[in-house]
Amino acid sequence: MAAMHAASTALLVDNRFLGHDTGQHPEHPRRMAAIQLALREAGVLSDRPNVDIGPATDEQILRVHTDRHLARLERAVKAGGAWIDADTLVAPDSLDVARLAAGAAVAAVDAVVNDSIQRAFCIGRPPGHHATRDRAMGFCLLNSAAIAAAHARALGIERVAIIDWDVHHGNGTQHIFYRDPDVWYASLHQSPLYPGTGDRSETGADDGFGTTLNCPLPPMSGNKEWLGAMLDVVVPFIEKAEPGLILLSAGFDAHRDDPIGRCRVDDDGFAELTRVVTDMADRHTGGKVIAVLEGGYDPDALGRSVVRSLQALDGAN
């Protein structure tokens, strides 16, 4: 396969994301290894814009999380690791890895705002969209997409849209921005399923009323249903928002091969969903879109789907 041209999507990936060793937990370093292998085998790593990444700072994190939340994570890692809840494990290096995942999203925002790049895909872990202001949950420690959105607002982006597709509802991102009129949040997810939020009636509150959109889809929904909801419901919502930047919380656990969800999206479906997002970005943000990895727990399906979404971000058919 020919190498991608230099104007293609920036790919923010780092071997340090192979840390945060959770053993036999579904969110394990083998997810990252599978993505790296799939990217190499697809020949899509070369000739991409370079964006240096470092850990998110306390200032960047505390725009969306509380001091108490960060302190609780710091105590857990200093103690050698702990279970935060029945689903969420902290290993000794987990906070460092989560800071780096959030930092990658922040670095992508900086590069997009500075017009160094137009698009980016942040391939970090652990995922983040379940982390609320004051609670780690659902495998998530720090909410990278939310930290990136708040950073974009701090840099002067007037309005940010977050599109979250994942078999699980991104309750943390919704929680953080539920009353914010300047960050519009749209979620496609399976229902019923963990964490039990994301009903259509959840549309925002106070100044943020009308800036949250939920599209719960029943089990066994596949490409037709997910793409239909994106085109019929999410696209008009984003068009109304008229964002200066689109952030994509890209979870791939709605894949038909995923062991956690019960949906039937395939590799082609994720490519098509990504193309819808890039089309919206071309119309409203000058093409500016940043994808941040969320779920996806069948390593092979995850790797393939990431490759297809990256190629769609690049503009490949």
C-alpha positions in Angstrom: 0.0 0.0 0.0 1.3 3.5 -0.9 2.3 5.8 2.0 -0.2 8.5 3.0 0.7 12.0 2.0 2.0 14.6 4.5 -1.3 16.4 4.7 -3.1 13.4 6.1 -4.5 12.8 9.6 -2.0 13.1 12.5 -1.8 9.9 14.4 -1.0 10.3 18.1 0.1 6.9 19.4 2.9 6.0 21.9 4.4 2.8 23.3 3.7 4.2 26.8 0.0 3.3 26.2 1.1 -0.3 26.5 1.4 0.4 30.3 -1.5 0.5 32.7 -1.3 -3.3 32.9 -4.7 -4.6 34.0 -4.0 -8.3 33.6 -7.1 -10.2 32.5 -9.3 -7.1 32.6 -11.2 -6.4 29.3 -9.4 -3.1 29.0 -5.8 -4.4 28.7 -2.6 -3.4 26.9 -3.3 -6.0 24.2 -5.8 -3.6 22.8 -3.1 -1.2 22.0 -0.7 -3.9 20.7 -3.5 -5.0 18.3 -4.0 -1.5 17.0 -0.3 -1.0 16.5 -0.1 -4.2 14.6 -3.1 -3.4 12.4 -1.7 0.0 11.6 1.7 -1.5 10.6 0.1 -4.2 8.5 -2.2 -1.7 6.7 0.8 0.5 5.8 -0.7 3.7 7.2 2.0 4.9 9.7 4.4 6.7 7.4 4.4 10.3 6.1 2.1 11.7 8.8 2.3 15.0 10.5 4.2 14.8 13.7 2.6 16.0 16.9 4.6 15.7 20.2 2.6 14.5 23.2 3.2 14.9 26.9 1.0 14.4 30.0 -1.9 16.6 30.6 -1.2 19.2 33.3 -3.2 19.6 36.5 -4.6 22.9 35.1 -5.9 21.1 32.0 -7.3 18.2 34.0 -9.0 20.4 36.7 -11.0 22.3 34.1 -13.3 19.2 34.0 -12.4 17.1 37.1 -12.4 18.0 40.8 -9.3 18.3 43.0 -10.8 15.4 45.1 -11.0 13.1 42.0 -7.4 13.7 41.0 -6.2 13.3 44.6 -8.1 10.0 44.9 -6.3 8.7 41.8 -3.0 9.9 43.1 -3.5 8.1 46.4 -4.4 4.9 44.6 -1.3 4.8 42.4 1.0 5.7 45.4 -0.5 2.7 47.3 0.6 0.4 44.5 -2.8 0.3 42.7 -6.4 -0.4 43.7 -9.8 -1.3 42.4 -11.8 2.0 42.1 -15.0 0.1 41.7 -16.0 -3.4 40.4 -15.0 -2.5 36.9 -12.2 0.0 37.2 -8.6 -0.9 38.1 -5.7 1.4 38.9 -2.2 0.0 38.5 1.0 1.8 39.8 1.5 3.6 36.4 -2.2 4.1 35.5 -2.4 7.8 36.3 0.7 8.5 34.3 -0.8 6.6 31.3 -4.2 8.3 31.7 -2.5 11.7 31.9 -0.6 10.9 28.6 -3.9 9.9 26.9 -5.5 13.2 27.9 -2.3 15.0 27.0 -2.4 13.5 23.5 -5.9 14.9 23.0 -4.7 18.3 24.3 -1.7 18.3 21.9 -4.1 17.5 19.0 -6.2 20.5 20.0 -3.2 22.7 20.1 -2.0 21.6 16.7 -5.5 22.0 15.1 -6.0 25.4 16.6 -2.6 26.5 15.4 -3.4 25.2 11.9 -0.5 22.8 12.1 -2.9 20.0 11.2 -6.5 19.6 10.2 -7.3 16.2 11.6 -6.0 13.9 14.3 -6.7 10.5 15.8 -5.5 10.0 19.4 -4.9 6.3 20.0 -4.6 6.3 23.7 -5.8 4.3 26.7 -7.4 3.9 29.1 -10.7 5.3 27.7 -12.3 8.2 29.3 -15.9 8.9 28.5 -17.4 7.3 31.7 -15.2 9.5 34.0 -17.4 12.2 35.6 -16.1 15.3 37.3 -15.5 13.5 40.5 -15.6 9.8 39.8 -13.6 7.2 37.9 -15.8 4.4 36.6 -16.4 2.0 33.6 -12.6 1.4 33.0 -12.1 5.2 32.7 -9.9 7.4 34.9 -9.6 10.8 33.2 -12.0 12.0 30.6 -9.7 12.8 27.6 -12.4 14.0 25.3 -13.8 16.4 27.9 -10.3 17.7 28.8 -9.7 18.3 25.1 -13.0 20.1 24.7 -12.4 22.4 27.7 -8.9 23.1 26.4 -10.3 24.1 23.0 -12.7 26.5 24.7 -9.8 27.9 26.7 -8.0 28.6 23.4 -10.9 30.5 22.1 -13.0 28.0 20.1 -16.4 29.4 20.6 -18.4 26.2 20.4 -17.2 22.6 20.5 -19.2 19.5 19.5 -18.5 16.0 20.9 -19.9 13.1 19.0 -19.7 9.9 21.0 -20.3 6.5 19.4 -19.6 3.6 21.7 -21.8 0.7 22.7 -21.9 2.3 26.2 -23.3 5.8 26.9 -20.7 8.4 27.7 -22.2 9.4 31.0 -19.1 11.2 32.2 -18.8 13.5 29.2 -22.6 14.2 29.5 -22.2 14.9 33.2 -19.4 17.3 32.7 -21.1 19.5 30.1 -24.8 19.0 30.9 -25.2 22.7 31.9 -22.7 24.1 29.4 -24.1 26.0 26.4 -20.8 26.0 24.5 -20.1 22.2 24.4 -22.7 20.2 22.5 -22.7 16.5 23.2 -24.3 13.8 21.0 -24.2 10.1 21.9 -25.0 6.9 19.9 -25.1 3.9 22.2 -26.9 0.6 22.9 -29.7 0.6 25.4 -30.3 -1.1 27.8 -26.7 -1.4 28.9 -24.2 -0.1 31.3 -24.2 2.6 32.8 -28.0 2.9 32.4 -27.9 6.6 31.4 -28.4 8.2 28.0 -32.2 8.3 27.6 -33.7 10.5 24.9 -35.2 12.7 27.6 -31.7 13.7 28.8 -31.2 16.9 26.8 -29.2 19.3 29.1 -30.1 21.6 31.9 -30.1 25.3 32.7 -28.0 27.2 30.2 -27.1 23.9 28.6 -30.7 22.9 27.9 -30.9 21.5 24.3 -27.1 20.9 24.0 -27.2 17.2 24.8 -28.6 14.6 22.4 -28.9 10.9 23.1 -29.7 8.2 20.5 -30.2 4.9 22.3 -30.2 2.0 20.0 -31.6 -1.5 20.8 -29.4 -4.6 21.0 -28.6 -6.2 17.6 -28.6 -2.8 15.8 -26.1 -2.8 13.0 -24.7 -0.6 10.3 -28.2 0.4 9.0 -29.5 1.5 12.4 -26.3 3.3 13.6 -25.7 5.1 10.3 -29.4 6.0 10.1 -29.4 7.6 13.6 -26.2 9.4 12.7 -27.7 10.9 9.5 -31.2 11.5 10.7 -30.6 12.7 14.3 -27.0 13.6 15.0 -26.2 15.5 11.8 -29.1 18.0 12.2 -28.0 18.5 15.9 -24.4 19.2 14.9 -25.6 21.5 12.0 -27.6 23.5 14.6 -24.6 23.7 16.9 -22.4 25.2 14.2 -19.2 24.1 16.0 -15.7 25.4 15.5 -14.3 22.0 16.3 -15.7 18.5 16.3 -14.3 15.9 18.8 -15.1 12.3 18.1 -15.2 9.9 21.1 -14.6 6.8 19.0 -15.6 3.6 20.7 -15.6 0.4 18.7 -17.4 -2.0 21.1 -20.6 -1.8 19.0 -18.7 -4.1 16.6 -20.4 -7.4 15.8 -17.3 -9.3 17.2 -17.1 -7.4 20.4 -17.6 -9.6 23.6 -19.1 -6.8 25.7 -21.8 -5.2 23.5 -24.7 -6.8 21.6 -24.7 -4.6 18.5 -23.8 -5.6 14.9 -21.7 -2.7 13.4 -18.8 -4.0 11.2 -15.6 -2.5 9.9 -17.4 -0.9 6.9 -20.0 0.6 9.3 -17.3 2.5 11.3 -15.7 3.8 8.1 -19.1 5.1 7.0 -19.8 6.7 10.4 -16.4 8.4 10.2 -17.1 9.7 6.8 -20.3 11.4 8.0 -18.2 13.1 10.7 -15.6 14.3 8.2 -18.3 15.6 5.9 -19.8 17.6 8.8 -16.3 18.9 9.7 -15.8 20.0 6.1 -19.0 22.0 6.1 -18.7 23.6 9.6 -15.2 23.6 11.0 -12.9 23.9 8.0 -12.3 20.2 8.2 -11.1 20.3 11.8 -11.9 17.0 13.6 -10.1 15.1 16.4 -10.9 11.5 17.2 -10.1 10.1 20.6 -10.2 6.3 21.2 -12.8 5.0 23.7 -13.9 1.3 23.9 -13.5 -1.8 21.8 -12.6 -5.1 23.4 -12.1 -7.6 20.6 -8.4 -6.8 19.7 -8.6 -7.9 16.1 -11.9 -6.1 15.4 -10.6 -3.0 17.2 -7.4 -2.9 15.1 -9.3 -3.3 11.8 -11.9 -0.7 12.8 -9.3 1.9 13.9 -7.5 1.5 10.5 -10.8 1.9 8.6 -11.7 5.0 10.6 -8.2 6.5 10.1 -8.5 6.0 6.4 -11.9 7.7 6.4 -10.4 10.6 8.3 -7.7 10.7 5.6 -10.4 11.0 3.0 -10.0 7.5 1.5 -13.0 5.7 0.1 
